């Protein structure tokens, strides 16, 4: 009897919601959007949760709950919802500014924490979703520069500039990347271009580059520490190369 009941429950779960239930779920999403527009983030999330209880595959509910979660400061929760949207309705995610911005924001936070692997994953995801987003290439280029890969950084800065040539920070950071490669002439041109776009406010660009250089310096320190640990572990694992003690004289 229990087995029959279990099968019946599983059958109900497997069945998609009927038209009436779908309409109810959509009404709840609409109600959530209304609450969100009035600044009631918590109330909006409650309505989206109710909609997903009725229809767990309603992409619009995940999309709007992601927006509400992001507005409430739950960036990881928002991205989890956006990932579900990508699975349920991939076209909704393509060139979607809200979703792309969520990945860029988290990637930038991770980059500032020097979690470069996590940051690059987020920036790669943003570029996959929005391949013509200049900011995505700019921020990924910055992560590459902090990591020490100036070649990849310059490629991303070039791409960002080709999409939007009005951002002075891209020129400043590309100038720093050229400088690390020993290309003084190219670096100077970029610094001058950045100053011109920034209305010659050198202080702002100097502070920005100083912050970036401090992050690069800290990343080099961490990388050097890792290399020292690897070298020490390698030495510790080698067999003892000393000579055996001579046998005592008889």
BALOBA-1460 file (C-alpha; in Angstrom, 3 decimals):
// residues 250
<rec num="1" residu="x" x="0.000" y="0.000" z="0.000"/>
<rec num="2" residu="x" x="2.844" y="2.381" z="0.947"/>
<rec num="3" residu="x" x="4.605" y="1.552" z="-2.295"/>
<rec num="4" residu="x" x="1.494" y="2.396" z="-4.328"/>
<rec num="5" residu="x" x="1.134" y="5.686" z="-2.449"/>
<rec num="6" residu="x" x="4.792" y="6.567" z="-3.109"/>
<rec num="7" residu="x" x="4.403" y="5.850" z="-6.811"/>
<rec num="8" residu="x" x="1.316" y="8.049" z="-6.911"/>
<rec num="9" residu="x" x="3.161" y="10.942" z="-5.245"/>
<rec num="10" residu="x" x="6.115" y="10.613" z="-7.602"/>
<rec num="11" residu="x" x="3.698" y="10.610" z="-10.521"/>
<rec num="12" residu="x" x="2.133" y="13.852" z="-9.335"/>
<rec num="13" residu="x" x="5.549" y="15.466" z="-8.941"/>
<rec num="14" residu="x" x="6.555" y="14.397" z="-12.432"/>
<rec num="15" residu="x" x="3.434" y="15.879" z="-14.008"/>
<rec num="16" residu="x" x="3.713" y="19.493" z="-15.143"/>
<rec num="17" residu="x" x="1.301" y="21.980" z="-13.582"/>
<rec num="18" residu="x" x="-1.974" y="22.430" z="-15.417"/>
<rec num="19" residu="x" x="-2.958" y="25.643" z="-17.205"/>
<rec num="20" residu="x" x="-4.812" y="26.991" z="-14.186"/>
<rec num="21" residu="x" x="-1.839" y="26.406" z="-11.889"/>
<rec num="22" residu="x" x="0.526" y="28.028" z="-14.383"/>
<rec num="23" residu="x" x="-1.689" y="31.108" z="-14.501"/>
<rec num="24" residu="x" x="-1.683" y="31.256" z="-10.699"/>
<rec num="25" residu="x" x="2.102" y="31.061" z="-10.673"/>
<rec num="26" residu="x" x="2.387" y="33.854" z="-13.234"/>
<rec num="27" residu="x" x="0.027" y="36.039" z="-11.194"/>
<rec num="28" residu="x" x="2.253" y="35.532" z="-8.167"/>
<rec num="29" residu="x" x="5.286" y="36.595" z="-10.234"/>
<rec num="30" residu="x" x="3.399" y="39.689" z="-11.356"/>
<rec num="31" residu="x" x="2.532" y="40.441" z="-7.741"/>
<rec num="32" residu="x" x="6.191" y="40.010" z="-6.821"/>
<rec num="33" residu="x" x="7.245" y="42.467" z="-9.529"/>
<rec num="34" residu="x" x="4.763" y="45.013" z="-8.185"/>
<rec num="35" residu="x" x="6.133" y="44.638" z="-4.656"/>
<rec num="36" residu="x" x="9.712" y="44.873" z="-5.912"/>
<rec num="37" residu="x" x="8.920" y="48.091" z="-7.782"/>
<rec num="38" residu="x" x="7.695" y="49.550" z="-4.467"/>
<rec num="39" residu="x" x="10.922" y="48.573" z="-2.703"/>
<rec num="40" residu="x" x="9.490" y="45.569" z="-0.831"/>
<rec num="41" residu="x" x="12.285" y="43.108" z="-1.669"/>
<rec num="42" residu="x" x="11.406" y="40.561" z="1.025"/>
<rec num="43" residu="x" x="7.744" y="40.575" z="0.025"/>
<rec num="44" residu="x" x="8.649" y="40.128" z="-3.633"/>
<rec num="45" residu="x" x="10.842" y="37.113" z="-2.834"/>
<rec num="46" residu="x" x="7.970" y="35.526" z="-0.871"/>
<rec num="47" residu="x" x="5.720" y="35.813" z="-3.937"/>
<rec num="48" residu="x" x="8.382" y="34.358" z="-6.243"/>
<rec num="49" residu="x" x="8.887" y="31.461" z="-3.816"/>
<rec num="50" residu="x" x="5.143" y="30.787" z="-3.840"/>
<rec num="51" residu="x" x="5.125" y="30.831" z="-7.647"/>
<rec num="52" residu="x" x="7.972" y="28.314" z="-7.765"/>
<rec num="53" residu="x" x="6.156" y="26.039" z="-5.349"/>
<rec num="54" residu="x" x="3.360" y="25.856" z="-7.917"/>
<rec num="55" residu="x" x="5.584" y="25.737" z="-11.004"/>
<rec num="56" residu="x" x="9.238" y="24.823" z="-10.242"/>
<rec num="57" residu="x" x="10.172" y="25.328" z="-13.902"/>
<rec num="58" residu="x" x="8.910" y="28.887" z="-14.301"/>
<rec num="59" residu="x" x="11.988" y="30.714" z="-15.628"/>
<rec num="60" residu="x" x="10.420" y="34.131" z="-15.123"/>
<rec num="61" residu="x" x="10.099" y="33.478" z="-11.387"/>
<rec num="62" residu="x" x="13.781" y="32.565" z="-11.084"/>
<rec num="63" residu="x" x="14.789" y="35.592" z="-13.168"/>
<rec num="64" residu="x" x="12.862" y="38.051" z="-11.023"/>
<rec num="65" residu="x" x="13.834" y="36.364" z="-7.770"/>
<rec num="66" residu="x" x="17.437" y="36.708" z="-8.902"/>
<rec num="67" residu="x" x="16.922" y="40.434" z="-9.401"/>
<rec num="68" residu="x" x="15.376" y="40.754" z="-5.939"/>
<rec num="69" residu="x" x="18.125" y="38.719" z="-4.292"/>
<rec num="70" residu="x" x="20.794" y="40.809" z="-5.963"/>
<rec num="71" residu="x" x="19.062" y="44.010" z="-4.838"/>
<rec num="72" residu="x" x="18.988" y="42.578" z="-1.320"/>
<rec num="73" residu="x" x="22.727" y="41.891" z="-1.376"/>
<rec num="74" residu="x" x="22.525" y="38.112" z="-1.896"/>
<rec num="75" residu="x" x="24.725" y="37.991" z="-4.989"/>
<rec num="76" residu="x" x="25.467" y="34.255" z="-4.784"/>
<rec num="77" residu="x" x="21.758" y="33.484" z="-4.414"/>
<rec num="78" residu="x" x="20.974" y="35.712" z="-7.378"/>
<rec num="79" residu="x" x="23.522" y="33.954" z="-9.570"/>
<rec num="80" residu="x" x="22.148" y="30.556" z="-8.531"/>
<rec num="81" residu="x" x="18.744" y="31.716" z="-9.789"/>
<rec num="82" residu="x" x="20.265" y="33.060" z="-12.998"/>
<rec num="83" residu="x" x="22.021" y="29.748" z="-13.604"/>
<rec num="84" residu="x" x="18.624" y="28.030" z="-13.350"/>
<rec num="85" residu="x" x="17.223" y="30.520" z="-15.865"/>
<rec num="86" residu="x" x="20.060" y="29.625" z="-18.240"/>
<rec num="87" residu="x" x="19.109" y="25.939" z="-17.948"/>
<rec num="88" residu="x" x="15.359" y="26.443" z="-18.346"/>
<rec num="89" residu="x" x="15.360" y="29.152" z="-21.017"/>
<rec num="90" residu="x" x="18.849" y="29.877" z="-22.412"/>
<rec num="91" residu="x" x="17.614" y="32.646" z="-24.724"/>
<rec num="92" residu="x" x="16.410" y="34.732" z="-21.773"/>
<rec num="93" residu="x" x="19.966" y="34.875" z="-20.451"/>
<rec num="94" residu="x" x="21.641" y="35.933" z="-23.712"/>
<rec num="95" residu="x" x="22.577" y="39.637" z="-23.631"/>
<rec num="96" residu="x" x="20.534" y="40.038" z="-20.442"/>
<rec num="97" residu="x" x="22.040" y="43.064" z="-18.695"/>
<rec num="98" residu="x" x="20.896" y="42.035" z="-15.207"/>
<rec num="99" residu="x" x="22.437" y="38.577" z="-15.436"/>
<rec num="100" residu="x" x="25.667" y="39.810" z="-17.019"/>
<rec num="101" residu="x" x="26.014" y="42.531" z="-14.375"/>
<rec num="102" residu="x" x="25.591" y="39.986" z="-11.576"/>
<rec num="103" residu="x" x="28.535" y="37.960" z="-12.861"/>
<rec num="104" residu="x" x="30.606" y="41.102" z="-13.390"/>
<rec num="105" residu="x" x="29.872" y="42.345" z="-9.885"/>
<rec num="106" residu="x" x="30.803" y="39.051" z="-8.255"/>
<rec num="107" residu="x" x="33.851" y="38.709" z="-10.470"/>
<rec num="108" residu="x" x="35.018" y="42.187" z="-9.476"/>
<rec num="109" residu="x" x="34.559" y="41.397" z="-5.778"/>
<rec num="110" residu="x" x="36.506" y="38.170" z="-6.200"/>
<rec num="111" residu="x" x="39.213" y="39.980" z="-8.146"/>
<rec num="112" residu="x" x="39.645" y="42.530" z="-5.352"/>
<rec num="113" residu="x" x="39.966" y="39.632" z="-2.894"/>
<rec num="114" residu="x" x="42.608" y="38.139" z="-5.225"/>
<rec num="115" residu="x" x="40.421" y="35.090" z="-5.878"/>
<rec num="116" residu="x" x="41.489" y="35.295" z="-9.500"/>
<rec num="117" residu="x" x="40.311" y="31.829" z="-10.545"/>
<rec num="118" residu="x" x="36.821" y="32.616" z="-9.290"/>
<rec num="119" residu="x" x="36.918" y="36.068" z="-10.842"/>
<rec num="120" residu="x" x="38.016" y="34.781" z="-14.250"/>
<rec num="121" residu="x" x="35.272" y="32.144" z="-14.185"/>
<rec num="122" residu="x" x="32.676" y="34.860" z="-13.558"/>
<rec num="123" residu="x" x="34.073" y="37.119" z="-16.271"/>
<rec num="124" residu="x" x="34.207" y="34.218" z="-18.741"/>
<rec num="125" residu="x" x="30.539" y="33.506" z="-17.959"/>
<rec num="126" residu="x" x="29.606" y="37.160" z="-18.466"/>
<rec num="127" residu="x" x="31.386" y="37.258" z="-21.829"/>
<rec num="128" residu="x" x="29.705" y="34.030" z="-22.937"/>
<rec num="129" residu="x" x="26.313" y="35.564" z="-22.176"/>
<rec num="130" residu="x" x="27.143" y="39.041" z="-23.526"/>
<rec num="131" residu="x" x="30.037" y="38.809" z="-25.996"/>
<rec num="132" residu="x" x="29.840" y="42.507" z="-26.880"/>
<rec num="133" residu="x" x="30.017" y="43.891" z="-23.349"/>
<rec num="134" residu="x" x="33.031" y="46.211" z="-23.122"/>
<rec num="135" residu="x" x="33.046" y="46.198" z="-19.316"/>
<rec num="136" residu="x" x="33.337" y="42.416" z="-19.204"/>
<rec num="137" residu="x" x="36.551" y="42.439" z="-21.255"/>
<rec num="138" residu="x" x="37.911" y="45.374" z="-19.246"/>
<rec num="139" residu="x" x="37.385" y="43.622" z="-15.917"/>
<rec num="140" residu="x" x="38.722" y="40.301" z="-17.175"/>
<rec num="141" residu="x" x="41.775" y="42.104" z="-18.530"/>
<rec num="142" residu="x" x="42.316" y="43.606" z="-15.095"/>
<rec num="143" residu="x" x="42.178" y="40.151" z="-13.493"/>
<rec num="144" residu="x" x="44.713" y="38.855" z="-16.023"/>
<rec num="145" residu="x" x="46.987" y="41.822" z="-15.270"/>
<rec num="146" residu="x" x="46.850" y="41.171" z="-11.522"/>
<rec num="147" residu="x" x="47.560" y="37.498" z="-12.205"/>
<rec num="148" residu="x" x="50.677" y="38.457" z="-14.162"/>
<rec num="149" residu="x" x="49.437" y="37.592" z="-17.645"/>
<rec num="150" residu="x" x="49.967" y="40.953" z="-19.371"/>
<rec num="151" residu="x" x="49.609" y="39.451" z="-22.852"/>
<rec num="152" residu="x" x="46.062" y="38.235" z="-22.195"/>
<rec num="153" residu="x" x="45.327" y="41.469" z="-20.331"/>
<rec num="154" residu="x" x="46.276" y="43.612" z="-23.327"/>
<rec num="155" residu="x" x="44.164" y="41.438" z="-25.644"/>
<rec num="156" residu="x" x="41.129" y="41.991" z="-23.423"/>
<rec num="157" residu="x" x="41.815" y="45.718" z="-23.079"/>
<rec num="158" residu="x" x="42.095" y="45.959" z="-26.892"/>
<rec num="159" residu="x" x="38.731" y="44.212" z="-27.246"/>
<rec num="160" residu="x" x="37.122" y="46.463" z="-24.637"/>
<rec num="161" residu="x" x="38.387" y="49.587" z="-26.403"/>
<rec num="162" residu="x" x="37.125" y="48.292" z="-29.757"/>
<rec num="163" residu="x" x="33.645" y="48.084" z="-28.207"/>
<rec num="164" residu="x" x="33.829" y="51.330" z="-26.208"/>
<rec num="165" residu="x" x="36.754" y="53.726" z="-26.616"/>
<rec num="166" residu="x" x="35.546" y="56.290" z="-24.033"/>
<rec num="167" residu="x" x="36.629" y="54.620" z="-20.795"/>
<rec num="168" residu="x" x="39.822" y="56.292" z="-19.478"/>
<rec num="169" residu="x" x="40.516" y="53.456" z="-17.020"/>
<rec num="170" residu="x" x="40.949" y="50.904" z="-19.802"/>
<rec num="171" residu="x" x="43.709" y="53.013" z="-21.353"/>
<rec num="172" residu="x" x="45.362" y="53.519" z="-17.961"/>
<rec num="173" residu="x" x="45.391" y="49.797" z="-17.230"/>
<rec num="174" residu="x" x="46.529" y="48.891" z="-20.741"/>
<rec num="175" residu="x" x="49.307" y="51.438" z="-20.286"/>
<rec num="176" residu="x" x="50.379" y="49.654" z="-17.117"/>
<rec num="177" residu="x" x="50.265" y="46.304" z="-18.942"/>
<rec num="178" residu="x" x="52.481" y="47.721" z="-21.722"/>
<rec num="179" residu="x" x="54.793" y="49.098" z="-19.068"/>
<rec num="180" residu="x" x="55.232" y="45.664" z="-17.488"/>
<rec num="181" residu="x" x="56.236" y="44.355" z="-20.918"/>
<rec num="182" residu="x" x="58.823" y="47.092" z="-21.345"/>
<rec num="183" residu="x" x="56.861" y="48.932" z="-24.053"/>
<rec num="184" residu="x" x="57.430" y="52.443" z="-22.717"/>
<rec num="185" residu="x" x="56.226" y="54.218" z="-25.856"/>
<rec num="186" residu="x" x="52.920" y="52.348" z="-26.015"/>
<rec num="187" residu="x" x="52.424" y="52.824" z="-22.284"/>
<rec num="188" residu="x" x="52.931" y="56.600" z="-22.544"/>
<rec num="189" residu="x" x="50.395" y="56.859" z="-25.363"/>
<rec num="190" residu="x" x="47.813" y="54.995" z="-23.312"/>
<rec num="191" residu="x" x="48.420" y="57.100" z="-20.197"/>
<rec num="192" residu="x" x="48.036" y="60.296" z="-22.226"/>
<rec num="193" residu="x" x="44.857" y="59.038" z="-23.861"/>
<rec num="194" residu="x" x="43.426" y="58.092" z="-20.462"/>
<rec num="195" residu="x" x="44.218" y="61.562" z="-19.098"/>
<rec num="196" residu="x" x="42.584" y="63.250" z="-22.049"/>
<rec num="197" residu="x" x="39.385" y="61.220" z="-21.647"/>
<rec num="198" residu="x" x="39.443" y="61.924" z="-17.919"/>
<rec num="199" residu="x" x="39.655" y="65.677" z="-18.490"/>
<rec num="200" residu="x" x="43.290" y="65.663" z="-17.381"/>
<rec num="201" residu="x" x="42.357" y="64.661" z="-13.807"/>
<rec num="202" residu="x" x="45.650" y="62.874" z="-13.201"/>
<rec num="203" residu="x" x="45.013" y="62.321" z="-9.496"/>
<rec num="204" residu="x" x="42.058" y="59.997" z="-10.092"/>
<rec num="205" residu="x" x="43.962" y="57.877" z="-12.595"/>
<rec num="206" residu="x" x="47.062" y="57.848" z="-10.395"/>
<rec num="207" residu="x" x="45.035" y="56.616" z="-7.405"/>
<rec num="208" residu="x" x="43.371" y="53.965" z="-9.556"/>
<rec num="209" residu="x" x="46.722" y="52.702" z="-10.829"/>
<rec num="210" residu="x" x="48.212" y="52.808" z="-7.341"/>
<rec num="211" residu="x" x="45.432" y="50.560" z="-6.063"/>
<rec num="212" residu="x" x="45.952" y="48.197" z="-8.989"/>
<rec num="213" residu="x" x="49.721" y="48.109" z="-8.439"/>
<rec num="214" residu="x" x="49.214" y="47.263" z="-4.770"/>
<rec num="215" residu="x" x="47.013" y="44.324" z="-5.754"/>
<rec num="216" residu="x" x="49.588" y="43.156" z="-8.289"/>
<rec num="217" residu="x" x="52.329" y="43.406" z="-5.640"/>
<rec num="218" residu="x" x="50.280" y="41.401" z="-3.139"/>
<rec num="219" residu="x" x="49.531" y="38.766" z="-5.785"/>
<rec num="220" residu="x" x="53.249" y="38.431" z="-6.589"/>
<rec num="221" residu="x" x="53.973" y="38.023" z="-2.871"/>
<rec num="222" residu="x" x="51.400" y="35.224" z="-2.617"/>
<rec num="223" residu="x" x="52.686" y="33.529" z="-5.761"/>
<rec num="224" residu="x" x="56.264" y="33.671" z="-4.449"/>
<rec num="225" residu="x" x="55.144" y="32.181" z="-1.115"/>
<rec num="226" residu="x" x="53.432" y="29.320" z="-2.947"/>
<rec num="227" residu="x" x="56.584" y="28.649" z="-4.975"/>
<rec num="228" residu="x" x="58.700" y="28.612" z="-1.812"/>
<rec num="229" residu="x" x="56.324" y="26.134" z="-0.185"/>
<rec num="230" residu="x" x="56.430" y="23.905" z="-3.261"/>
<rec num="231" residu="x" x="60.252" y="24.015" z="-3.289"/>
<rec num="232" residu="x" x="60.412" y="23.174" z="0.414"/>
<rec num="233" residu="x" x="58.002" y="20.264" z="0.047"/>
<rec num="234" residu="x" x="59.999" y="18.993" z="-2.918"/>
<rec num="235" residu="x" x="63.236" y="19.091" z="-0.915"/>
<rec num="236" residu="x" x="61.581" y="17.382" z="2.046"/>
<rec num="237" residu="x" x="60.412" y="14.550" z="-0.189"/>
<rec num="238" residu="x" x="63.887" y="13.826" z="-1.601"/>
<rec num="239" residu="x" x="65.823" y="10.877" z="-0.105"/>
<rec num="240" residu="x" x="68.680" y="11.690" z="2.251"/>
<rec num="241" residu="x" x="71.778" y="12.181" z="0.101"/>
<rec num="242" residu="x" x="74.195" y="11.992" z="3.038"/>
<rec num="243" residu="x" x="76.893" y="9.315" z="3.294"/>
<rec num="244" residu="x" x="76.469" y="6.445" z="5.742"/>
<rec num="245" residu="x" x="78.552" y="6.554" z="8.866"/>
<rec num="246" residu="x" x="81.740" y="4.479" z="8.562"/>
<rec num="247" residu="x" x="81.777" y="1.154" z="10.337"/>
<rec num="248" residu="x" x="83.637" y="1.214" z="13.644"/>
<rec num="249" residu="x" x="87.199" y="-0.102" z="13.531"/>
<rec num="250" residu="x" x="87.662" y="-3.667" z="14.751"/>
